[in-house]
Amino acid sequence: MKEHSKSTLFLMEQIIVIAVFAVCSAVCVNILVTSYLMTVDSINKKNALIIAETTAETHKAFVGDISQMAGLLINDSNTGRYSQNYMFMYFDDNWQPSGQAYAYFVLRLVSHDPTPYLISSDIFVENVPTGEELLSLTVVSRRPL
């Protein structure tokens, strides 16, 4: 009878150890998944910043002329579109230019003229599936006199 009672105690001890191990494993998996998602978010925001800064510098170089900007930034008609007051550029999930149908990220530039001497544009970078805005900035260029 004593052996039976010792084996039951040993079995209970093993069940408690396994339960503690399972809880610790669940916490570790949660930490790993959270860190992975934070890394992906950080990479996306970094790439959005690079694309937006490139567009802003191009805006300043061409003094807000969207047709010249599009000629430099848009590879072909599938990867972006533009008119006099706006420009769209589409990117896949690896930040490579892609068509609108396969776009995972979109850069949107909206131009407006606040004064006769300044050209101002708002630049937005958005995650298409989630609708999340990754970045927005305003760039102002001075018209030549």
MODELLER restraints for C-alpha pairs under 7 A, 6 or more apart:
rsr = mdl.restraints
at = mdl.atoms
rsr.add(forms.Gaussian(group=physical.xy_distance, feature=features.Distance(at['CA:45:A'], at['CA:134:A']), mean=5.93, stdev=0.5))
rsr.add(forms.Gaussian(group=physical.xy_distance, feature=features.Distance(at['CA:48:A'], at['CA:125:A']), mean=6.15, stdev=0.5))
rsr.add(forms.Gaussian(group=physical.xy_distance, feature=features.Distance(at['CA:48:A'], at['CA:134:A']), mean=6.77, stdev=0.5))
rsr.add(forms.Gaussian(group=physical.xy_distance, feature=features.Distance(at['CA:48:A'], at['CA:135:A']), mean=6.60, stdev=0.5))
rsr.add(forms.Gaussian(group=physical.xy_distance, feature=features.Distance(at['CA:49:A'], at['CA:135:A']), mean=6.91, stdev=0.5))
rsr.add(forms.Gaussian(group=physical.xy_distance, feature=features.Distance(at['CA:52:A'], at['CA:123:A']), mean=6.68, stdev=0.5))
rsr.add(forms.Gaussian(group=physical.xy_distance, feature=features.Distance(at['CA:56:A'], at['CA:139:A']), mean=6.06, stdev=0.5))
rsr.add(forms.Gaussian(group=physical.xy_distance, feature=features.Distance(at['CA:58:A'], at['CA:69:A']), mean=6.22, stdev=0.5))
rsr.add(forms.Gaussian(group=physical.xy_distance, feature=features.Distance(at['CA:59:A'], at['CA:69:A']), mean=6.70, stdev=0.5))
rsr.add(forms.Gaussian(group=physical.xy_distance, feature=features.Distance(at['CA:60:A'], at['CA:141:A']), mean=5.37, stdev=0.5))
rsr.add(forms.Gaussian(group=physical.xy_distance, feature=features.Distance(at['CA:62:A'], at['CA:68:A']), mean=6.76, stdev=0.5))
rsr.add(forms.Gaussian(group=physical.xy_distance, feature=features.Distance(at['CA:62:A'], at['CA:69:A']), mean=6.73, stdev=0.5))
rsr.add(forms.Gaussian(group=physical.xy_distance, feature=features.Distance(at['CA:63:A'], at['CA:141:A']), mean=5.62, stdev=0.5))
rsr.add(forms.Gaussian(group=physical.xy_distance, feature=features.Distance(at['CA:63:A'], at['CA:142:A']), mean=6.81, stdev=0.5))
rsr.add(forms.Gaussian(group=physical.xy_distance, feature=features.Distance(at['CA:63:A'], at['CA:143:A']), mean=6.36, stdev=0.5))
rsr.add(forms.Gaussian(group=physical.xy_distance, feature=features.Distance(at['CA:64:A'], at['CA:119:A']), mean=6.18, stdev=0.5))
rsr.add(forms.Gaussian(group=physical.xy_distance, feature=features.Distance(at['CA:64:A'], at['CA:141:A']), mean=6.65, stdev=0.5))
rsr.add(forms.Gaussian(group=physical.xy_distance, feature=features.Distance(at['CA:66:A'], at['CA:84:A']), mean=6.39, stdev=0.5))
rsr.add(forms.Gaussian(group=physical.xy_distance, feature=features.Distance(at['CA:70:A'], at['CA:82:A']), mean=6.94, stdev=0.5))
rsr.add(forms.Gaussian(group=physical.xy_distance, feature=features.Distance(at['CA:74:A'], at['CA:80:A']), mean=5.77, stdev=0.5))
rsr.add(forms.Gaussian(group=physical.xy_distance, feature=features.Distance(at['CA:74:A'], at['CA:89:A']), mean=6.85, stdev=0.5))
rsr.add(forms.Gaussian(group=physical.xy_distance, feature=features.Distance(at['CA:78:A'], at['CA:98:A']), mean=6.97, stdev=0.5))
rsr.add(forms.Gaussian(group=physical.xy_distance, feature=features.Distance(at['CA:78:A'], at['CA:99:A']), mean=4.72, stdev=0.5))
rsr.add(forms.Gaussian(group=physical.xy_distance, feature=features.Distance(at['CA:78:A'], at['CA:100:A']), mean=6.75, stdev=0.5))
rsr.add(forms.Gaussian(group=physical.xy_distance, feature=features.Distance(at['CA:79:A'], at['CA:89:A']), mean=5.94, stdev=0.5))
rsr.add(forms.Gaussian(group=physical.xy_distance, feature=features.Distance(at['CA:79:A'], at['CA:90:A']), mean=5.36, stdev=0.5))
rsr.add(forms.Gaussian(group=physical.xy_distance, feature=features.Distance(at['CA:79:A'], at['CA:97:A']), mean=5.66, stdev=0.5))
rsr.add(forms.Gaussian(group=physical.xy_distance, feature=features.Distance(at['CA:79:A'], at['CA:98:A']), mean=4.96, stdev=0.5))
rsr.add(forms.Gaussian(group=physical.xy_distance, feature=features.Distance(at['CA:79:A'], at['CA:99:A']), mean=4.64, stdev=0.5))
rsr.add(forms.Gaussian(group=physical.xy_distance, feature=features.Distance(at['CA:79:A'], at['CA:100:A']), mean=6.60, stdev=0.5))
rsr.add(forms.Gaussian(group=physical.xy_distance, feature=features.Distance(at['CA:80:A'], at['CA:88:A']), mean=5.21, stdev=0.5))
rsr.add(forms.Gaussian(group=physical.xy_distance, feature=features.Distance(at['CA:80:A'], at['CA:89:A']), mean=4.25, stdev=0.5))
rsr.add(forms.Gaussian(group=physical.xy_distance, feature=features.Distance(at['CA:80:A'], at['CA:90:A']), mean=5.82, stdev=0.5))
rsr.add(forms.Gaussian(group=physical.xy_distance, feature=features.Distance(at['CA:81:A'], at['CA:87:A']), mean=5.78, stdev=0.5))
rsr.add(forms.Gaussian(group=physical.xy_distance, feature=features.Distance(at['CA:81:A'], at['CA:88:A']), mean=5.30, stdev=0.5))
rsr.add(forms.Gaussian(group=physical.xy_distance, feature=features.Distance(at['CA:81:A'], at['CA:89:A']), mean=6.77, stdev=0.5))
rsr.add(forms.Gaussian(group=physical.xy_distance, feature=features.Distance(at['CA:82:A'], at['CA:88:A']), mean=6.18, stdev=0.5))
rsr.add(forms.Gaussian(group=physical.xy_distance, feature=features.Distance(at['CA:85:A'], at['CA:110:A']), mean=5.92, stdev=0.5))
rsr.add(forms.Gaussian(group=physical.xy_distance, feature=features.Distance(at['CA:85:A'], at['CA:111:A']), mean=4.93, stdev=0.5))
rsr.add(forms.Gaussian(group=physical.xy_distance, feature=features.Distance(at['CA:85:A'], at['CA:112:A']), mean=6.88, stdev=0.5))
rsr.add(forms.Gaussian(group=physical.xy_distance, feature=features.Distance(at['CA:86:A'], at['CA:109:A']), mean=5.35, stdev=0.5))
rsr.add(forms.Gaussian(group=physical.xy_distance, feature=features.Distance(at['CA:86:A'], at['CA:110:A']), mean=4.51, stdev=0.5))
rsr.add(forms.Gaussian(group=physical.xy_distance, feature=features.Distance(at['CA:86:A'], at['CA:111:A']), mean=5.91, stdev=0.5))
rsr.add(forms.Gaussian(group=physical.xy_distance, feature=features.Distance(at['CA:87:A'], at['CA:108:A']), mean=5.86, stdev=0.5))
rsr.add(forms.Gaussian(group=physical.xy_distance, feature=features.Distance(at['CA:87:A'], at['CA:109:A']), mean=5.05, stdev=0.5))
rsr.add(forms.Gaussian(group=physical.xy_distance, feature=features.Distance(at['CA:87:A'], at['CA:110:A']), mean=6.75, stdev=0.5))
rsr.add(forms.Gaussian(group=physical.xy_distance, feature=features.Distance(at['CA:88:A'], at['CA:106:A']), mean=6.77, stdev=0.5))
rsr.add(forms.Gaussian(group=physical.xy_distance, feature=features.Distance(at['CA:88:A'], at['CA:107:A']), mean=5.58, stdev=0.5))
rsr.add(forms.Gaussian(group=physical.xy_distance, feature=features.Distance(at['CA:88:A'], at['CA:108:A']), mean=4.70, stdev=0.5))
rsr.add(forms.Gaussian(group=physical.xy_distance, feature=features.Distance(at['CA:88:A'], at['CA:109:A']), mean=6.44, stdev=0.5))
rsr.add(forms.Gaussian(group=physical.xy_distance, feature=features.Distance(at['CA:89:A'], at['CA:106:A']), mean=5.66, stdev=0.5))
rsr.add(forms.Gaussian(group=physical.xy_distance, feature=features.Distance(at['CA:89:A'], at['CA:107:A']), mean=5.05, stdev=0.5))
rsr.add(forms.Gaussian(group=physical.xy_distance, feature=features.Distance(at['CA:89:A'], at['CA:108:A']), mean=6.69, stdev=0.5))
rsr.add(forms.Gaussian(group=physical.xy_distance, feature=features.Distance(at['CA:90:A'], at['CA:97:A']), mean=5.79, stdev=0.5))
rsr.add(forms.Gaussian(group=physical.xy_distance, feature=features.Distance(at['CA:90:A'], at['CA:98:A']), mean=5.54, stdev=0.5))
rsr.add(forms.Gaussian(group=physical.xy_distance, feature=features.Distance(at['CA:90:A'], at['CA:99:A']), mean=6.18, stdev=0.5))
rsr.add(forms.Gaussian(group=physical.xy_distance, feature=features.Distance(at['CA:90:A'], at['CA:100:A']), mean=5.87, stdev=0.5))
rsr.add(forms.Gaussian(group=physical.xy_distance, feature=features.Distance(at['CA:90:A'], at['CA:103:A']), mean=5.35, stdev=0.5))
rsr.add(forms.Gaussian(group=physical.xy_distance, feature=features.Distance(at['CA:90:A'], at['CA:105:A']), mean=6.02, stdev=0.5))
rsr.add(forms.Gaussian(group=physical.xy_distance, feature=features.Distance(at['CA:90:A'], at['CA:106:A']), mean=4.65, stdev=0.5))
rsr.add(forms.Gaussian(group=physical.xy_distance, feature=features.Distance(at['CA:90:A'], at['CA:107:A']), mean=6.51, stdev=0.5))
rsr.add(forms.Gaussian(group=physical.xy_distance, feature=features.Distance(at['CA:91:A'], at['CA:97:A']), mean=4.39, stdev=0.5))
rsr.add(forms.Gaussian(group=physical.xy_distance, feature=features.Distance(at['CA:91:A'], at['CA:98:A']), mean=4.94, stdev=0.5))
rsr.add(forms.Gaussian(group=physical.xy_distance, feature=features.Distance(at['CA:91:A'], at['CA:103:A']), mean=5.21, stdev=0.5))
rsr.add(forms.Gaussian(group=physical.xy_distance, feature=features.Distance(at['CA:91:A'], at['CA:104:A']), mean=5.91, stdev=0.5))
rsr.add(forms.Gaussian(group=physical.xy_distance, feature=features.Distance(at['CA:91:A'], at['CA:105:A']), mean=5.05, stdev=0.5))
rsr.add(forms.Gaussian(group=physical.xy_distance, feature=features.Distance(at['CA:91:A'], at['CA:106:A']), mean=6.11, stdev=0.5))
rsr.add(forms.Gaussian(group=physical.xy_distance, feature=features.Distance(at['CA:92:A'], at['CA:98:A']), mean=5.59, stdev=0.5))
rsr.add(forms.Gaussian(group=physical.xy_distance, feature=features.Distance(at['CA:92:A'], at['CA:102:A']), mean=6.37, stdev=0.5))
rsr.add(forms.Gaussian(group=physical.xy_distance, feature=features.Distance(at['CA:92:A'], at['CA:103:A']), mean=5.01, stdev=0.5))
rsr.add(forms.Gaussian(group=physical.xy_distance, feature=features.Distance(at['CA:92:A'], at['CA:104:A']), mean=4.77, stdev=0.5))
rsr.add(forms.Gaussian(group=physical.xy_distance, feature=features.Distance(at['CA:92:A'], at['CA:105:A']), mean=6.27, stdev=0.5))
rsr.add(forms.Gaussian(group=physical.xy_distance, feature=features.Distance(at['CA:93:A'], at['CA:104:A']), mean=5.28, stdev=0.5))
rsr.add(forms.Gaussian(group=physical.xy_distance, feature=features.Distance(at['CA:104:A'], at['CA:127:A']), mean=6.09, stdev=0.5))
rsr.add(forms.Gaussian(group=physical.xy_distance, feature=features.Distance(at['CA:104:A'], at['CA:128:A']), mean=5.21, stdev=0.5))
rsr.add(forms.Gaussian(group=physical.xy_distance, feature=features.Distance(at['CA:104:A'], at['CA:129:A']), mean=6.57, stdev=0.5))
rsr.add(forms.Gaussian(group=physical.xy_distance, feature=features.Distance(at['CA:105:A'], at['CA:125:A']), mean=6.99, stdev=0.5))
rsr.add(forms.Gaussian(group=physical.xy_distance, feature=features.Distance(at['CA:105:A'], at['CA:126:A']), mean=5.62, stdev=0.5))
rsr.add(forms.Gaussian(group=physical.xy_distance, feature=features.Distance(at['CA:105:A'], at['CA:127:A']), mean=4.68, stdev=0.5))
rsr.add(forms.Gaussian(group=physical.xy_distance, feature=features.Distance(at['CA:105:A'], at['CA:128:A']), mean=5.38, stdev=0.5))
rsr.add(forms.Gaussian(group=physical.xy_distance, feature=features.Distance(at['CA:106:A'], at['CA:125:A']), mean=5.70, stdev=0.5))
rsr.add(forms.Gaussian(group=physical.xy_distance, feature=features.Distance(at['CA:106:A'], at['CA:126:A']), mean=5.44, stdev=0.5))
rsr.add(forms.Gaussian(group=physical.xy_distance, feature=features.Distance(at['CA:106:A'], at['CA:127:A']), mean=6.73, stdev=0.5))
rsr.add(forms.Gaussian(group=physical.xy_distance, feature=features.Distance(at['CA:106:A'], at['CA:128:A']), mean=6.73, stdev=0.5))
rsr.add(forms.Gaussian(group=physical.xy_distance, feature=features.Distance(at['CA:107:A'], at['CA:124:A']), mean=5.67, stdev=0.5))
rsr.add(forms.Gaussian(group=physical.xy_distance, feature=features.Distance(at['CA:107:A'], at['CA:125:A']), mean=4.45, stdev=0.5))
rsr.add(forms.Gaussian(group=physical.xy_distance, feature=features.Distance(at['CA:107:A'], at['CA:126:A']), mean=6.58, stdev=0.5))
rsr.add(forms.Gaussian(group=physical.xy_distance, feature=features.Distance(at['CA:108:A'], at['CA:123:A']), mean=5.72, stdev=0.5))
rsr.add(forms.Gaussian(group=physical.xy_distance, feature=features.Distance(at['CA:108:A'], at['CA:124:A']), mean=5.12, stdev=0.5))
rsr.add(forms.Gaussian(group=physical.xy_distance, feature=features.Distance(at['CA:108:A'], at['CA:125:A']), mean=6.33, stdev=0.5))
rsr.add(forms.Gaussian(group=physical.xy_distance, feature=features.Distance(at['CA:109:A'], at['CA:121:A']), mean=6.47, stdev=0.5))
rsr.add(forms.Gaussian(group=physical.xy_distance, feature=features.Distance(at['CA:109:A'], at['CA:122:A']), mean=5.64, stdev=0.5))
rsr.add(forms.Gaussian(group=physical.xy_distance, feature=features.Distance(at['CA:109:A'], at['CA:123:A']), mean=4.52, stdev=0.5))
rsr.add(forms.Gaussian(group=physical.xy_distance, feature=features.Distance(at['CA:109:A'], at['CA:124:A']), mean=6.45, stdev=0.5))
rsr.add(forms.Gaussian(group=physical.xy_distance, feature=features.Distance(at['CA:110:A'], at['CA:121:A']), mean=5.40, stdev=0.5))
rsr.add(forms.Gaussian(group=physical.xy_distance, feature=features.Distance(at['CA:110:A'], at['CA:122:A']), mean=5.26, stdev=0.5))
rsr.add(forms.Gaussian(group=physical.xy_distance, feature=features.Distance(at['CA:110:A'], at['CA:123:A']), mean=6.62, stdev=0.5))
rsr.add(forms.Gaussian(group=physical.xy_distance, feature=features.Distance(at['CA:111:A'], at['CA:120:A']), mean=5.87, stdev=0.5))
rsr.add(forms.Gaussian(group=physical.xy_distance, feature=features.Distance(at['CA:111:A'], at['CA:121:A']), mean=4.09, stdev=0.5))
rsr.add(forms.Gaussian(group=physical.xy_distance, feature=features.Distance(at['CA:111:A'], at['CA:122:A']), mean=6.43, stdev=0.5))
rsr.add(forms.Gaussian(group=physical.xy_distance, feature=features.Distance(at['CA:112:A'], at['CA:119:A']), mean=6.41, stdev=0.5))
rsr.add(forms.Gaussian(group=physical.xy_distance, feature=features.Distance(at['CA:112:A'], at['CA:120:A']), mean=5.43, stdev=0.5))
rsr.add(forms.Gaussian(group=physical.xy_distance, feature=features.Distance(at['CA:112:A'], at['CA:121:A']), mean=5.91, stdev=0.5))
rsr.add(forms.Gaussian(group=physical.xy_distance, feature=features.Distance(at['CA:113:A'], at['CA:119:A']), mean=4.84, stdev=0.5))
rsr.add(forms.Gaussian(group=physical.xy_distance, feature=features.Distance(at['CA:113:A'], at['CA:120:A']), mean=5.80, stdev=0.5))
rsr.add(forms.Gaussian(group=physical.xy_distance, feature=features.Distance(at['CA:114:A'], at['CA:120:A']), mean=6.72, stdev=0.5))
rsr.add(forms.Gaussian(group=physical.xy_distance, feature=features.Distance(at['CA:117:A'], at['CA:142:A']), mean=5.93, stdev=0.5))
rsr.add(forms.Gaussian(group=physical.xy_distance, feature=features.Distance(at['CA:117:A'], at['CA:143:A']), mean=5.24, stdev=0.5))
rsr.add(forms.Gaussian(group=physical.xy_distance, feature=features.Distance(at['CA:118:A'], at['CA:140:A']), mean=6.59, stdev=0.5))
rsr.add(forms.Gaussian(group=physical.xy_distance, feature=features.Distance(at['CA:118:A'], at['CA:141:A']), mean=5.72, stdev=0.5))
rsr.add(forms.Gaussian(group=physical.xy_distance, feature=features.Distance(at['CA:118:A'], at['CA:142:A']), mean=4.63, stdev=0.5))
rsr.add(forms.Gaussian(group=physical.xy_distance, feature=features.Distance(at['CA:118:A'], at['CA:143:A']), mean=5.63, stdev=0.5))
rsr.add(forms.Gaussian(group=physical.xy_distance, feature=features.Distance(at['CA:119:A'], at['CA:140:A']), mean=5.63, stdev=0.5))
rsr.add(forms.Gaussian(group=physical.xy_distance, feature=features.Distance(at['CA:119:A'], at['CA:141:A']), mean=5.18, stdev=0.5))
rsr.add(forms.Gaussian(group=physical.xy_distance, feature=features.Distance(at['CA:119:A'], at['CA:142:A']), mean=6.30, stdev=0.5))
rsr.add(forms.Gaussian(group=physical.xy_distance, feature=features.Distance(at['CA:119:A'], at['CA:143:A']), mean=6.89, stdev=0.5))
rsr.add(forms.Gaussian(group=physical.xy_distance, feature=features.Distance(at['CA:120:A'], at['CA:139:A']), mean=5.74, stdev=0.5))
rsr.add(forms.Gaussian(group=physical.xy_distance, feature=features.Distance(at['CA:120:A'], at['CA:140:A']), mean=4.30, stdev=0.5))
rsr.add(forms.Gaussian(group=physical.xy_distance, feature=features.Distance(at['CA:120:A'], at['CA:141:A']), mean=6.34, stdev=0.5))
rsr.add(forms.Gaussian(group=physical.xy_distance, feature=features.Distance(at['CA:121:A'], at['CA:138:A']), mean=5.68, stdev=0.5))
rsr.add(forms.Gaussian(group=physical.xy_distance, feature=features.Distance(at['CA:121:A'], at['CA:139:A']), mean=5.38, stdev=0.5))
rsr.add(forms.Gaussian(group=physical.xy_distance, feature=features.Distance(at['CA:121:A'], at['CA:140:A']), mean=6.42, stdev=0.5))
rsr.add(forms.Gaussian(group=physical.xy_distance, feature=features.Distance(at['CA:122:A'], at['CA:137:A']), mean=5.85, stdev=0.5))
rsr.add(forms.Gaussian(group=physical.xy_distance, feature=features.Distance(at['CA:122:A'], at['CA:138:A']), mean=4.43, stdev=0.5))
rsr.add(forms.Gaussian(group=physical.xy_distance, feature=features.Distance(at['CA:122:A'], at['CA:139:A']), mean=6.43, stdev=0.5))
rsr.add(forms.Gaussian(group=physical.xy_distance, feature=features.Distance(at['CA:123:A'], at['CA:136:A']), mean=5.48, stdev=0.5))
rsr.add(forms.Gaussian(group=physical.xy_distance, feature=features.Distance(at['CA:123:A'], at['CA:137:A']), mean=5.27, stdev=0.5))
rsr.add(forms.Gaussian(group=physical.xy_distance, feature=features.Distance(at['CA:123:A'], at['CA:138:A']), mean=6.07, stdev=0.5))
rsr.add(forms.Gaussian(group=physical.xy_distance, feature=features.Distance(at['CA:124:A'], at['CA:135:A']), mean=5.75, stdev=0.5))
rsr.add(forms.Gaussian(group=physical.xy_distance, feature=features.Distance(at['CA:124:A'], at['CA:136:A']), mean=4.38, stdev=0.5))
rsr.add(forms.Gaussian(group=physical.xy_distance, feature=features.Distance(at['CA:124:A'], at['CA:137:A']), mean=6.68, stdev=0.5))
rsr.add(forms.Gaussian(group=physical.xy_distance, feature=features.Distance(at['CA:125:A'], at['CA:133:A']), mean=6.03, stdev=0.5))
rsr.add(forms.Gaussian(group=physical.xy_distance, feature=features.Distance(at['CA:125:A'], at['CA:134:A']), mean=5.56, stdev=0.5))
rsr.add(forms.Gaussian(group=physical.xy_distance, feature=features.Distance(at['CA:125:A'], at['CA:135:A']), mean=5.21, stdev=0.5))
rsr.add(forms.Gaussian(group=physical.xy_distance, feature=features.Distance(at['CA:125:A'], at['CA:136:A']), mean=6.41, stdev=0.5))
rsr.add(forms.Gaussian(group=physical.xy_distance, feature=features.Distance(at['CA:126:A'], at['CA:132:A']), mean=5.66, stdev=0.5))
rsr.add(forms.Gaussian(group=physical.xy_distance, feature=features.Distance(at['CA:126:A'], at['CA:133:A']), mean=4.33, stdev=0.5))
rsr.add(forms.Gaussian(group=physical.xy_distance, feature=features.Distance(at['CA:126:A'], at['CA:134:A']), mean=5.35, stdev=0.5))
rsr.add(forms.Gaussian(group=physical.xy_distance, feature=features.Distance(at['CA:127:A'], at['CA:133:A']), mean=6.32, stdev=0.5))
rsr.add(forms.Gaussian(group=physical.xy_distance, feature=features.Distance(at['CA:127:A'], at['CA:134:A']), mean=6.78, stdev=0.5))
